[in-house]
């Protein structure tokens, strides 16, 4: 398991049960139950074993439900993940999956019933893969690199799915089903309720026994999360002067994000750090970017380089947990190409598609980019209850420029901005700032440089054979071909290639295929408040 020690550098735990025929291994990043939560976790009677990745945000509520059901003993959770074992023992798999809230991927084995329980959170915030070896043994891992040498066939374990049963019949099934996944919602937006739901989501994500901070790109989403977190923490006893540690990154000499992030940090009074990098420093990380992200998607590679540079700097300061703003663009239709949606119904269906693909794009990039340096990233916008609330709002209220006549009516994520327009949460120039995609915001020269640099490493002859060499997800640019070539070297075989999904705008809506927001005609550039 040394191949993923970066995900959990604090502790290695192993259970090998030859009689039952299973091995559980966990590389631990200690955040909750630092002294008592070592994994794998085993039940009191020694029959149920668990390895889990992530955070269970409602573990105290689940612990109270467990105690209410116990008659003669008191249950004290050893960590947030420990409630998964105790809750399963008392109430079974179905009730456990309907009750738990958090970001998680876990594997539980019950020796008493010889049954397996595997589950992943509804969005797939943390990664999970599975595969079979030549002997027919079933493997699970948080990253593909663990399976390269043992499995010829691998798959992404789908978000919102679980499997409960004997190993021999393994077949994941959905446990998370919401009406908005197949129907068009009709509920009108309630701005006060929307604000309340997001504040509650942020508060639930603040639990930590380890030092934490927040990413601050200077865009609407991360800035709102940092602002809400600061307010909540300052209300706690003795915390009136609390200063949240915030971090931003940008190119030396040119970065829209650094300017706006500084404005937000000054507004919040945060303890702010700017990380600057040069183009050569970024290019040096491209091979590592493919290795740690385990993808060849152009958008992800462009973005994760900056994420990894930032994560390294944050981890060097002893921080183990950061809040971030991932997910808002998928829920609210924040990407600039959403302005070209042909109808509100199509707008909604596209947000559903984007939410369903988060585990292969933004969540993958954010989780793996931070985990490369043993840093946990939390995403309050993707809290299950907040997700359910927002996606149940009619698309007329979530889509940009529909039924509005005020000066900001055409802006994406309009109702999110309006929900926090009062109360001095953010500087106006940030609250009403147009969407700037992360890889653009760190500095426009970065996208141009990495695209040219990667393209120069592919000859015309190589590129001419792209369809023959890569019949699945055939690269459409030399830049994409270069990333695919690197991926193939590290993760050979079409089975691994099929775990990747390319992130591109809707070309059938008349949008550019290039994922950069600057390629969309609605983009206004730096001064867009």
N, C-alpha and C positions, 0 to 999 in steps of 0.2 A: 504493500500500500504506500510505499514511498513516493509513488507517482502522483499522489494527491495529498502529500503531507502539508503542502502549502495551504490547503483548506482548513486544516486543524493542527497547527504546530504545537499546541500545548500538551497533547497527550495522545497516546495510541492505546486502544483497548481491543482485546481479542477474546472471543469465545469460540472454541472448536469442540463440537460434539460429534464424535465419531459414530456413536450409536445411532443418533438421529440423522446423521449425514448432512450437517450444515456447519458453516463457519461464518461468524459475524465479526466484522472489523470496523472500527470507527476511529477517524482522526479528529480529535476534538479541539474546537475553539471554545474556551471556557468563558461563558458570559452570564448564565444563570445557574445557581447552584454550583458555584465554582469549586467548593470543597467537597460537595456531596453528590454531584451529578455525573460522575464518570460513567462513560458508556463502554460497551453495551450494558443496558439496564436489565436487571432480572427481577422477576416478581418474588414476593416473600416466600412462596412455596417452591421456588426454583424451577418452575415449569414454563414460564413465559419469558422470552428474551426479545430485546428491542435494540435496534440501531436507528437513530433519527438524525436528520439534518434540518436545521431551521429553528424557528421560535414559535411557541404556542402562546399566543397573546392573551387568551382567556383561561390560562391554567389555574388561576386562583378560583375562578368561578367553577371550573370543573372539579377542583379539589373540594369545594364546599358541597357540590352535588354528591360526590363520593362519600363525604362524611355524613351527609344526611341519610344516606342509604346504609351506613354501618351502624350496628346496634351496640356493640360492646367494645369497640376500639376506635382510636383516632388516627386518621391518615394525614401525614405531613409529607408533601412532595419533596423529593430529593432535588428536583430541578423542574423546569417548565415541561420538558419532554416526559418526565416520569409519570405524569397524569395519563399518558397514553396507555401505559401498562395497566394501571389500576382501574381506569375507566373501562378498558376492554374486558378485564376480568369480571367486573360487576355487571356491565350492561351489554356487552357484545359489540361486534364490529359496526353494525348499522347505526346504532345510537351514537357511538363514538364519532363516526364520520359526519353525522348531522349536527353534532354539538361543537366539535373542535373548530377553533378560529386561529389562523396563523399562516405562516409560510412554512411548508414542511414537505419532506419526502421521507418515508420511513418503511422499514421492513421489520415485521414482528413474526416470531415463530412460537407456536404453542405446542410444546412437547406432549401435553395431555391429550390433545385432539389430533396432533400431527398435521396441523393446518397452518397455512401461511397467510398473513395479512400484509398487503403492500398498498400504499396510498400516496397520492401527491395532491397538494393543495389545488383549489379550483382554477387558479391562473397558471400555476407552474412557476412560481417565483424562484424556487430552488430546483436544480436539475436532477434528473433521474433517468438512467438508461438500463436496459436489460438485454441479455443475449444468452445463447446456448453454445457450449463447447462441443468438441467432437464426441465426447462420451455421453452427451445428452444432459449434462448438468446445467442448471439455471443459475445465471449470475446477475447481480445488480450492482450498480456503481453510480456515484454522483458525477463522474466524468468518463468520457469515452476512452481516455488514455489507459484506464484500468482494464479495459476489455480487449485492447488491440491484440495482445499476444495469446489470448485464450478463446476468443469468440470469433467465428467467421461470420455469424449473423447477429446484428445488433439492431435495437429499436429504441426510440424515445418512448419512455413510459408517459402516456398522455396526462395532461392536467385534469383535475376533477375526476379522475378514475381511481379505481381500487380493485384489488383481487383478494378474495377470501376463500380459501379452499386448499386442497392438496396440491403439492407442487406439480404433480403430473398433469394436472388439468389447467395449468396457468392460462388465463385469458382475461385481461383487464376489462372492466365494465364501468360505465359512468355512474358516479354517485351524486354528482352535482348537476342538476337540471334546473334551468330557469326559463320562465315563459318568454323573456325577451330574446332568447337565443333563436326562437322560431317565429315570434310574433312582433308586430310593431306596437310599441307602448303608446298609451294615450294620456298618461298622467301629466298634468302641468307641473312645471318647476315651482318649488317653494324655496325661495332663497334663504330664508331663515333656517329651514329644515336642512337644506344642503350644507350650510355653514356648520350647523350643529353636528351633522354626521361626520364631516371631515375633522372637526376638532376632537370628536370622540375617538376617531381612528388614530389620530396623531398621539393622543394621550395613551392609548393602549400600546403604542409602539415605543414608548419611552422606558419600559422596564429594562433594567440592566444593572448588573453588579460590576460591570467593567466600564472604563472611561468611554464616552461617546461624543459624537459631534454631528455635523450636518454638511452635506455637499451644498454648494451655493453657486449655481451657474450664472445667476443674475437674470434668469428667465422667470416667468410667472410661477411655475410649478414648484421648483426647489425653494424659491423665495417664500412662498406661502407656507410650506412645511416648516421652514426655519422660523418664520414669524410666529406661527401657532405654537410650536414647541417652546419658544422663548416665553411666550405669555403664560403657558401652562406651568412651566417650571418656576417662574417668578412668583406664582401664587402659592407655592408650597412654603411651609413655615421656614423662616430663616433664609429664604432664597430670593429676597426682593432685588438684590443686586446681581443675580446670576447672569453670567455671560456665556452664551452658547459658543462652543468652538465651531467655526465655519471655515470651509475650504473651497477655493476656486482655482481653476487652471486656465492658462492661455499661452499663446505664443509670445515670445519676447517681442516687444515693440508693436504688436498688433493683435488685439483681441477684444471684440465687442463685449464678451461675457465678463471679462475682468472689470471693465468700467461699471457695468450695471451691478455686478456682485458687490463692488466696493460701496456703491450707493445704498444697497440693501443692508450691508454690514454696519454702515454708519447709522442707518435708520434704526436698526435693532440694537445697536450697541454690543455686537457680538465680538468675540475674540477671533479676529479674522486672519487667515493666512492665504497669501497668493502664491501659487506654484507656477513658475514660468519655465517653458521649455523651448528649445530650438528645433528647427526642422530636422537637422541631422540626428539629434537625440531621439526624436520620434521615429525616424526611419530605421534607426538601429533596433527598434523594438518590433518591427513588422513580423519577423519570423516567430518571436515569442507571442505576438498577438494571435497568430493563427493557432499556435500550440495551446495556449490557455483558453481561448474562446471556443476552440474545436469547431470552427466554421470557416467557410470561404466566402461568406456573404460580404459584399463590398461595404455596405453601410456599417456593419458590425466591426469590421477591421479598421475602418477609418476612425470610428468612435473609441474603440477599446484601447487604442494606444494611449490616448489622453487619460482614460480611466485608470489604466495601470500605472502611469506616471504619478497621477494624483494619489492613488491608493498607497503606493510605496512611500510617498512623503507623509501621508497621514499615519500610517502604521509605525513609521519611525519615531513618532511622537507618543507612542503608547496607546493610541486610540484603537479600540477593537470594533466599535459599532458606529455606523453613520446612517443618518436619515437621508432620503433622496426623493425626488419628485417623479420618478418613473410611473407611467400608467395614465396620467391625466390626458395625454394626447390621444390615447386610444379610447378612453371613456367619453371624452368631450369632442372628439373629432378635431384635434388641434393641429394636425399637420396641414401645411398650406394647400396641398392638393385637394383637401376636403372642400375647399371653396368651389371646386368644379363638379361637385356631386350633382347628378342630373335631377334628383328628387330627394325629398326628405326620407322616403322609404329606402332609397339606395344609400343615403347617408347612414341610416341606422344599420343596415346590413353590413356596410363597410366597417363601422365601429365594432360590430359583433365579430367580424372576421379578424380585425386587428387585435381585439382582446384575446381571441382564440389562438393567435399566433405570437403572443407576447413571450411565451416560453422559448421561442426560437429566434427572438430578436432582442428587444430592449431588456427583458429580464435576464436572458442569457448573457448579454454583454455586461450588464451592471453587476450581476452576481459573480460571474467568472472573472471579470476584470478586477474586482475587489478581492475575491477569494484567492487570487494569485499571490496576494501579500498577506493572507490571514486576516482579512478585514470583512466583517459582516455588514451587508447593506440592507436597510429596511425601507419598504415602500408603502407608506400609509394610504396612498391613492388606491392601492390594490387590496386594501382590507376587504374581506368578503362582504361585510354588511354595507360598506360604502359602495362597493361595486354594484351590489344589488339595487341600492337606492338610485344611483346615477343612471344605470342602464334601464331602469324602469321609467325614466322621464321621457316624454315624447320627443322625437327627433326635431320637431319644429323649434323647441327651446334649446336644444343642444347644438344645432347646426348654425354656422355663421351666416349672418345677414338675412335671416328669415323673420319676417313680421316685425322688424324694428326700424326706427327712424332716427334714433339718437346718433351722436357723432361716433360712438363706438360700436354701433349696431352690426357692422360688417366683420368685426373682429372674431376670430376663432375663440372658443372657450368663453363665450360672452357671459353665460350665467354664473360661471365660477368667478369671474372677475367682479360681477355685480354683487355676488354674495359677500364679498369681502371689501366692497368699495367704501363702506362706512367703518369707522373704528381705527383708522390710521394703521392698518396692517402693513402696508407697503408704500413706498414712494410712488406717486402717480405715474412717473415715467416707466416704472417696472410693472405696475398693475395693468397698464394699458399697452405694454410692449408687445409687438407682433412676435409670433412664434419664430424662434431662431433655433434650428436643429443643432444639437450639441457639437457635432463635428465641424459645423460652420462657425459656431459661436466662439470656439477656442481660437479662431483666427482663419480668415478666408484663405490665406496663403497655404494653410495646412492641406486642405483638400486638393488644391491645385498641385502641390508638391508631391504628395503621396501618390496621386493618380499618375502623374508624369513619371515618377521614379519607378513605380511598379510596371508601367507600360513599356518602359525602356528595357526591361529585363526579359521581354518576350519578342522573339523574332517573327517576321512576317510568315515564315514557313511554319513555325510552331502554331501560330494563330490560325493559319489556313486549315490546319487539321483539328480544330477545336471540337467540331461535331463528332468526328470519328473517335477522338481520344476520350471525350466526355459526353457521351450521348444523353446522360441524365443531367439536367440543369446546365446545359451547354453555356459556357461563358460568352457574353455578347460584347465584351471589351477586352483589351489586352490587360488592363488592371485586374479585371475579374479572373482572367486566365492565370495570372501570376499567383493570386491567392489560392486558386483551385490546385495549382501545381504544388504549392507548399503543403496544402492539406493532404493531397494524395501521398506525399512522401511520409507524412506522419501517421495518417489514418488510411491505409490502402484498402481498396475494394469498394464496390458500389454500395454495399450495405452501409458503410460508414458515411458515404456521400449522401445517402438518402435521409440521413438525420438532419440535414441542413435545408432551410427554407430561405430563399432570396427575398430581401426586403426591397420592394420597388413601389413607387406610386402607381395609381391606376392609369395605365396608358390608354385604356379604352375610354377614359374620360377626357382625353386630349392632353394628358400630362406627360412631361418628360420622364423617361425611364430612369434618369440619373437621380439617385436618392437625395442629393443635396437640395435643401430648401431654396437655395439661390437659383435653381433651375426652373422654379415655378414662377409664372408671370405675376403673381400677387405679391411676391417678395419685394420689400421696400428698402432693405439694407440697414446700416447702422442706426441712423437717426429715425426710428420708426415709432416713437412714443406718441 
